[in-house]
């Protein structure tokens, strides 16, 4: 199994087509979501990116 983790600090899910946004502004991410597994729920460990990913 291959896993691609996309972490974008200030991107809202409701602005991506794969989560229902009406404009076609994220065709590459939408394509990955269509052919892979799309997670509906995500819980952030922290509200600051640096402390979430860098330990």
PDB file of N, CA, C and O in Angstrom:
ATOM      1  N   UNK A   1       0.836  -1.165   0.000  1.00  0.00           N
ATOM      2  CA  UNK A   1       0.000   0.000   0.000  1.00  0.00           C
ATOM      3  C   UNK A   1       0.889   1.240   0.000  1.00  0.00           C
ATOM      4  O   UNK A   1       1.833   1.330   0.785  1.00  0.00           O
ATOM      5  N   UNK A   2       0.597   2.168  -0.856  1.00  0.00           N
ATOM      6  CA  UNK A   2       1.315   3.438  -0.903  1.00  0.00           C
ATOM      7  C   UNK A   2       0.439   4.512  -0.275  1.00  0.00           C
ATOM      8  O   UNK A   2      -0.767   4.563  -0.518  1.00  0.00           O
ATOM      9  N   UNK A   3       1.050   5.365   0.528  1.00  0.00           N
ATOM     10  CA  UNK A   3       0.311   6.420   1.223  1.00  0.00           C
ATOM     11  C   UNK A   3       0.894   7.770   0.854  1.00  0.00           C
ATOM     12  O   UNK A   3       2.109   7.966   0.899  1.00  0.00           O
ATOM     13  N   UNK A   4       0.028   8.693   0.491  1.00  0.00           N
ATOM     14  CA  UNK A   4       0.420  10.083   0.258  1.00  0.00           C
ATOM     15  C   UNK A   4      -0.294  10.925   1.300  1.00  0.00           C
ATOM     16  O   UNK A   4      -1.524  10.954   1.344  1.00  0.00           O
ATOM     17  N   UNK A   5       0.465  11.605   2.131  1.00  0.00           N
ATOM     18  CA  UNK A   5      -0.102  12.505   3.130  1.00  0.00           C
ATOM     19  C   UNK A   5       0.096  13.928   2.636  1.00  0.00           C
ATOM     20  O   UNK A   5       1.229  14.373   2.449  1.00  0.00           O
ATOM     21  N   UNK A   6      -0.988  14.632   2.426  1.00  0.00           N
ATOM     22  CA  UNK A   6      -0.921  16.025   1.992  1.00  0.00           C
ATOM     23  C   UNK A   6      -1.282  16.890   3.188  1.00  0.00           C
ATOM     24  O   UNK A   6      -2.402  16.821   3.693  1.00  0.00           O
ATOM     25  N   UNK A   7      -0.344  17.695   3.638  1.00  0.00           N
ATOM     26  CA  UNK A   7      -0.579  18.578   4.780  1.00  0.00           C
ATOM     27  C   UNK A   7      -0.437  20.022   4.315  1.00  0.00           C
ATOM     28  O   UNK A   7       0.652  20.473   3.961  1.00  0.00           O
ATOM     29  N   UNK A   8      -1.542  20.725   4.325  1.00  0.00           N
ATOM     30  CA  UNK A   8      -1.559  22.134   3.917  1.00  0.00           C
ATOM     31  C   UNK A   8      -2.112  22.924   5.090  1.00  0.00           C
ATOM     32  O   UNK A   8      -3.227  22.669   5.545  1.00  0.00           O
ATOM     33  N   UNK A   9      -1.347  23.867   5.573  1.00  0.00           N
ATOM     34  CA  UNK A   9      -1.653  24.560   6.815  1.00  0.00           C
ATOM     35  C   UNK A   9      -2.977  25.330   6.790  1.00  0.00           C
ATOM     36  O   UNK A   9      -3.705  25.314   7.783  1.00  0.00           O
ATOM     37  N   UNK A  10      -3.302  25.993   5.700  1.00  0.00           N
ATOM     38  CA  UNK A  10      -4.461  26.889   5.721  1.00  0.00           C
ATOM     39  C   UNK A  10      -5.515  26.555   4.678  1.00  0.00           C
ATOM     40  O   UNK A  10      -6.266  27.441   4.269  1.00  0.00           O
ATOM     41  N   UNK A  11      -5.594  25.323   4.240  1.00  0.00           N
ATOM     42  CA  UNK A  11      -6.581  24.923   3.237  1.00  0.00           C
ATOM     43  C   UNK A  11      -7.812  24.336   3.914  1.00  0.00           C
ATOM     44  O   UNK A  11      -7.713  23.415   4.725  1.00  0.00           O
ATOM     45  N   UNK A  12      -8.965  24.879   3.572  1.00  0.00           N
ATOM     46  CA  UNK A  12     -10.225  24.375   4.117  1.00  0.00           C
ATOM     47  C   UNK A  12     -10.767  23.273   3.216  1.00  0.00           C
ATOM     48  O   UNK A  12     -10.778  23.416   1.993  1.00  0.00           O
ATOM     49  N   UNK A  13     -11.213  22.183   3.812  1.00  0.00           N
ATOM     50  CA  UNK A  13     -11.746  21.057   3.041  1.00  0.00           C
ATOM     51  C   UNK A  13     -12.940  21.464   2.197  1.00  0.00           C
ATOM     52  O   UNK A  13     -13.131  20.932   1.104  1.00  0.00           O
ATOM     53  N   UNK A  14     -13.750  22.401   2.685  1.00  0.00           N
ATOM     54  CA  UNK A  14     -14.948  22.789   1.931  1.00  0.00           C
ATOM     55  C   UNK A  14     -14.633  23.638   0.705  1.00  0.00           C
ATOM     56  O   UNK A  14     -15.549  24.121   0.038  1.00  0.00           O
ATOM     57  N   UNK A  15     -13.359  23.826   0.402  1.00  0.00           N
ATOM     58  CA  UNK A  15     -12.937  24.508  -0.824  1.00  0.00           C
ATOM     59  C   UNK A  15     -12.319  23.538  -1.829  1.00  0.00           C
ATOM     60  O   UNK A  15     -11.710  23.968  -2.808  1.00  0.00           O
ATOM     61  N   UNK A  16     -12.470  22.249  -1.599  1.00  0.00           N
ATOM     62  CA  UNK A  16     -11.981  21.215  -2.507  1.00  0.00           C
ATOM     63  C   UNK A  16     -13.163  20.506  -3.156  1.00  0.00           C
ATOM     64  O   UNK A  16     -14.167  20.226  -2.501  1.00  0.00           O
ATOM     65  N   UNK A  17     -13.035  20.220  -4.437  1.00  0.00           N
ATOM     66  CA  UNK A  17     -14.097  19.532  -5.155  1.00  0.00           C
ATOM     67  C   UNK A  17     -14.450  18.182  -4.562  1.00  0.00           C
ATOM     68  O   UNK A  17     -15.618  17.792  -4.559  1.00  0.00           O
ATOM     69  N   UNK A  18     -13.450  17.459  -4.058  1.00  0.00           N
ATOM     70  CA  UNK A  18     -13.706  16.131  -3.489  1.00  0.00           C
ATOM     71  C   UNK A  18     -14.543  16.192  -2.214  1.00  0.00           C
ATOM     72  O   UNK A  18     -15.083  15.178  -1.772  1.00  0.00           O
ATOM     73  N   UNK A  19     -14.650  17.377  -1.625  1.00  0.00           N
ATOM     74  CA  UNK A  19     -15.507  17.576  -0.453  1.00  0.00           C
ATOM     75  C   UNK A  19     -16.742  18.397  -0.793  1.00  0.00           C
ATOM     76  O   UNK A  19     -17.435  18.877   0.105  1.00  0.00           O
ATOM     77  N   UNK A  20     -17.027  18.565  -2.099  1.00  0.00           N
ATOM     78  CA  UNK A  20     -18.281  19.176  -2.506  1.00  0.00           C
ATOM     79  C   UNK A  20     -18.237  20.608  -3.003  1.00  0.00           C
ATOM     80  O   UNK A  20     -19.286  21.181  -3.299  1.00  0.00           O
ATOM     81  N   UNK A  21     -17.047  21.209  -3.106  1.00  0.00           N
ATOM     82  CA  UNK A  21     -16.979  22.590  -3.592  1.00  0.00           C
ATOM     83  C   UNK A  21     -17.369  22.636  -5.062  1.00  0.00           C
ATOM     84  O   UNK A  21     -16.971  21.761  -5.831  1.00  0.00           O
ATOM     85  N   UNK A  22     -18.129  23.626  -5.461  1.00  0.00           N
ATOM     86  CA  UNK A  22     -18.723  23.682  -6.802  1.00  0.00           C
ATOM     87  C   UNK A  22     -17.752  24.097  -7.904  1.00  0.00           C
ATOM     88  O   UNK A  22     -17.948  23.691  -9.050  1.00  0.00           O
ATOM     89  N   UNK A  23     -16.721  24.879  -7.617  1.00  0.00           N
ATOM     90  CA  UNK A  23     -15.758  25.291  -8.644  1.00  0.00           C
ATOM     91  C   UNK A  23     -14.650  24.242  -8.785  1.00  0.00           C
ATOM     92  O   UNK A  23     -14.287  23.567  -7.821  1.00  0.00           O
ATOM     93  N   UNK A  24     -14.126  24.124 -10.001  1.00  0.00           N
ATOM     94  CA  UNK A  24     -13.072  23.144 -10.283  1.00  0.00           C
ATOM     95  C   UNK A  24     -11.704  23.784 -10.045  1.00  0.00           C
ATOM     96  O   UNK A  24     -10.993  24.114 -10.994  1.00  0.00           O
ATOM     97  N   UNK A  25     -11.342  23.954  -8.779  1.00  0.00           N
ATOM     98  CA  UNK A  25     -10.071  24.617  -8.463  1.00  0.00           C
ATOM     99  C   UNK A  25      -9.011  23.648  -7.940  1.00  0.00           C
ATOM    100  O   UNK A  25      -7.869  24.046  -7.712  1.00  0.00           O
ATOM    101  N   UNK A  26      -9.377  22.387  -7.748  1.00  0.00           N
ATOM    102  CA  UNK A  26      -8.424  21.421  -7.190  1.00  0.00           C
ATOM    103  C   UNK A  26      -8.464  20.088  -7.942  1.00  0.00           C
ATOM    104  O   UNK A  26      -8.673  19.043  -7.325  1.00  0.00           O
ATOM    105  N   UNK A  27      -8.266  20.108  -9.266  1.00  0.00           N
ATOM    106  CA  UNK A  27      -8.422  18.868 -10.040  1.00  0.00           C
ATOM    107  C   UNK A  27      -7.423  17.770  -9.660  1.00  0.00           C
ATOM    108  O   UNK A  27      -7.772  16.590  -9.708  1.00  0.00           O
ATOM    109  N   UNK A  28      -6.219  18.121  -9.293  1.00  0.00           N
ATOM    110  CA  UNK A  28      -5.224  17.094  -8.949  1.00  0.00           C
ATOM    111  C   UNK A  28      -5.551  16.416  -7.620  1.00  0.00           C
ATOM    112  O   UNK A  28      -5.494  15.191  -7.515  1.00  0.00           O
ATOM    113  N   UNK A  29      -5.888  17.199  -6.621  1.00  0.00           N
ATOM    114  CA  UNK A  29      -6.273  16.618  -5.333  1.00  0.00           C
ATOM    115  C   UNK A  29      -7.565  15.820  -5.486  1.00  0.00           C
ATOM    116  O   UNK A  29      -7.706  14.749  -4.896  1.00  0.00           O
ATOM    117  N   UNK A  30      -8.505  16.336  -6.272  1.00  0.00           N
ATOM    118  CA  UNK A  30      -9.768  15.627  -6.503  1.00  0.00           C
ATOM    119  C   UNK A  30      -9.523  14.283  -7.185  1.00  0.00           C
ATOM    120  O   UNK A  30     -10.184  13.294  -6.869  1.00  0.00           O
ATOM    121  N   UNK A  31      -8.575  14.248  -8.121  1.00  0.00           N
ATOM    122  CA  UNK A  31      -8.234  12.998  -8.799  1.00  0.00           C
ATOM    123  C   UNK A  31      -7.629  11.978  -7.856  1.00  0.00           C
ATOM    124  O   UNK A  31      -7.959  10.794  -7.921  1.00  0.00           O
ATOM    125  N   UNK A  32      -6.742  12.433  -6.975  1.00  0.00           N
ATOM    126  CA  UNK A  32      -6.165  11.527  -5.976  1.00  0.00           C
ATOM    127  C   UNK A  32      -7.254  10.978  -5.057  1.00  0.00           C
ATOM    128  O   UNK A  32      -7.251   9.796  -4.712  1.00  0.00           O
ATOM    129  N   UNK A  33      -8.176  11.839  -4.668  1.00  0.00           N
ATOM    130  CA  UNK A  33      -9.261  11.417  -3.776  1.00  0.00           C
ATOM    131  C   UNK A  33     -10.189  10.422  -4.462  1.00  0.00           C
ATOM    132  O   UNK A  33     -10.680   9.487  -3.829  1.00  0.00           O
ATOM    133  N   UNK A  34     -10.429  10.623  -5.751  1.00  0.00           N
ATOM    134  CA  UNK A  34     -11.325   9.733  -6.500  1.00  0.00           C
ATOM    135  C   UNK A  34     -10.743   8.324  -6.618  1.00  0.00           C
ATOM    136  O   UNK A  34     -11.470   7.337  -6.515  1.00  0.00           O
ATOM    137  N   UNK A  35      -9.441   8.237  -6.832  1.00  0.00           N
ATOM    138  CA  UNK A  35      -8.787   6.946  -7.039  1.00  0.00           C
ATOM    139  C   UNK A  35      -8.245   6.320  -5.760  1.00  0.00           C
ATOM    140  O   UNK A  35      -7.726   5.204  -5.786  1.00  0.00           O
ATOM    141  N   UNK A  36      -8.362   7.030  -4.644  1.00  0.00           N
ATOM    142  CA  UNK A  36      -7.808   6.523  -3.396  1.00  0.00           C
ATOM    143  C   UNK A  36      -8.839   6.486  -2.290  1.00  0.00           C
ATOM    144  O   UNK A  36     -10.029   6.286  -2.534  1.00  0.00           O
ATOM    145  N   UNK A  37      -8.374   6.680  -1.084  1.00  0.00           N
ATOM    146  CA  UNK A  37      -9.242   6.703   0.090  1.00  0.00           C
ATOM    147  C   UNK A  37      -9.331   8.144   0.569  1.00  0.00           C
ATOM    148  O   UNK A  37      -8.312   8.797   0.794  1.00  0.00           O
ATOM    149  N   UNK A  38     -10.538   8.627   0.723  1.00  0.00           N
ATOM    150  CA  UNK A  38     -10.776   9.996   1.178  1.00  0.00           C
ATOM    151  C   UNK A  38     -11.284   9.943   2.610  1.00  0.00           C
ATOM    152  O   UNK A  38     -12.312   9.326   2.887  1.00  0.00           O
ATOM    153  N   UNK A  39     -10.572  10.583   3.508  1.00  0.00           N
ATOM    154  CA  UNK A  39     -10.977  10.601   4.907  1.00  0.00           C
ATOM    155  C   UNK A  39     -11.924  11.767   5.151  1.00  0.00           C
ATOM    156  O   UNK A  39     -11.649  12.899   4.753  1.00  0.00           O
ATOM    157  N   UNK A  40     -13.023  11.484   5.797  1.00  0.00           N
ATOM    158  CA  UNK A  40     -14.035  12.499   6.078  1.00  0.00           C
ATOM    159  C   UNK A  40     -13.751  13.248   7.379  1.00  0.00           C
ATOM    160  O   UNK A  40     -14.133  14.410   7.515  1.00  0.00           O
ATOM    161  N   UNK A  41     -13.096  12.608   8.323  1.00  0.00           N
ATOM    162  CA  UNK A  41     -12.850  13.214   9.634  1.00  0.00           C
ATOM    163  C   UNK A  41     -11.360  13.223   9.933  1.00  0.00           C
ATOM    164  O   UNK A  41     -10.662  12.237   9.696  1.00  0.00           O
ATOM    165  N   UNK A  42     -10.887  14.334  10.450  1.00  0.00           N
ATOM    166  CA  UNK A  42      -9.481  14.471  10.818  1.00  0.00           C
ATOM    167  C   UNK A  42      -9.408  15.235  12.121  1.00  0.00           C
ATOM    168  O   UNK A  42     -10.103  16.235  12.301  1.00  0.00           O
ATOM    169  N   UNK A  43      -8.581  14.776  13.018  1.00  0.00           N
ATOM    170  CA  UNK A  43      -8.385  15.464  14.284  1.00  0.00           C
ATOM    171  C   UNK A  43      -6.931  15.891  14.354  1.00  0.00           C
ATOM    172  O   UNK A  43      -6.025  15.062  14.269  1.00  0.00           O
ATOM    173  N   UNK A  44      -6.714  17.187  14.508  1.00  0.00           N
ATOM    174  CA  UNK A  44      -5.354  17.718  14.603  1.00  0.00           C
ATOM    175  C   UNK A  44      -4.828  17.520  16.018  1.00  0.00           C
ATOM    176  O   UNK A  44      -5.542  17.733  16.999  1.00  0.00           O
ATOM    177  N   UNK A  45      -3.574  17.111  16.105  1.00  0.00           N
ATOM    178  CA  UNK A  45      -2.949  16.926  17.409  1.00  0.00           C
ATOM    179  C   UNK A  45      -2.759  18.262  18.119  1.00  0.00           C
ATOM    180  O   UNK A  45      -2.824  18.342  19.346  1.00  0.00           O
ATOM    181  N   UNK A  46      -2.526  19.292  17.342  1.00  0.00           N
ATOM    182  CA  UNK A  46      -2.280  20.622  17.892  1.00  0.00           C
ATOM    183  C   UNK A  46      -2.801  21.631  16.890  1.00  0.00           C
ATOM    184  O   UNK A  46      -3.041  21.276  15.736  1.00  0.00           O
ATOM    185  N   UNK A  47      -2.980  22.855  17.286  1.00  0.00           N
ATOM    186  CA  UNK A  47      -3.483  23.867  16.359  1.00  0.00           C
ATOM    187  C   UNK A  47      -2.373  24.669  15.682  1.00  0.00           C
ATOM    188  O   UNK A  47      -2.653  25.633  14.970  1.00  0.00           O
ATOM    189  N   UNK A  48      -1.138  24.284  15.897  1.00  0.00           N
ATOM    190  CA  UNK A  48       0.002  24.943  15.265  1.00  0.00           C
ATOM    191  C   UNK A  48       0.751  23.896  14.441  1.00  0.00           C
ATOM    192  O   UNK A  48       1.136  22.855  14.973  1.00  0.00           O
ATOM    193  N   UNK A  49       0.961  24.157  13.161  1.00  0.00           N
ATOM    194  CA  UNK A  49       1.555  23.166  12.268  1.00  0.00           C
ATOM    195  C   UNK A  49       2.918  22.688  12.743  1.00  0.00           C
ATOM    196  O   UNK A  49       3.189  21.487  12.729  1.00  0.00           O
ATOM    197  N   UNK A  50       3.768  23.593  13.158  1.00  0.00           N
ATOM    198  CA  UNK A  50       5.132  23.204  13.514  1.00  0.00           C
ATOM    199  C   UNK A  50       5.151  22.148  14.616  1.00  0.00           C
ATOM    200  O   UNK A  50       5.880  21.162  14.503  1.00  0.00           O
ATOM    201  N   UNK A  51       4.384  22.329  15.657  1.00  0.00           N
ATOM    202  CA  UNK A  51       4.416  21.350  16.749  1.00  0.00           C
ATOM    203  C   UNK A  51       3.651  20.075  16.411  1.00  0.00           C
ATOM    204  O   UNK A  51       3.833  19.058  17.080  1.00  0.00           O
ATOM    205  N   UNK A  52       2.808  20.107  15.398  1.00  0.00           N
ATOM    206  CA  UNK A  52       2.090  18.910  14.986  1.00  0.00           C
ATOM    207  C   UNK A  52       2.987  17.960  14.206  1.00  0.00           C
ATOM    208  O   UNK A  52       2.905  16.747  14.401  1.00  0.00           O
ATOM    209  N   UNK A  53       3.842  18.478  13.328  1.00  0.00           N
ATOM    210  CA  UNK A  53       4.639  17.634  12.437  1.00  0.00           C
ATOM    211  C   UNK A  53       6.097  17.479  12.837  1.00  0.00           C
ATOM    212  O   UNK A  53       6.709  16.464  12.505  1.00  0.00           O
ATOM    213  N   UNK A  54       6.664  18.425  13.523  1.00  0.00           N
ATOM    214  CA  UNK A  54       8.100  18.384  13.822  1.00  0.00           C
ATOM    215  C   UNK A  54       8.313  18.088  15.291  1.00  0.00           C
ATOM    216  O   UNK A  54       7.956  18.878  16.165  1.00  0.00           O
ATOM    217  N   UNK A  55       8.901  16.939  15.541  1.00  0.00           N
ATOM    218  CA  UNK A  55       9.182  16.564  16.935  1.00  0.00           C
ATOM    219  C   UNK A  55      10.625  16.199  17.080  1.00  0.00           C
ATOM    220  O   UNK A  55      11.068  15.854  18.176  1.00  0.00           O
TER     221      UNK A  55
END
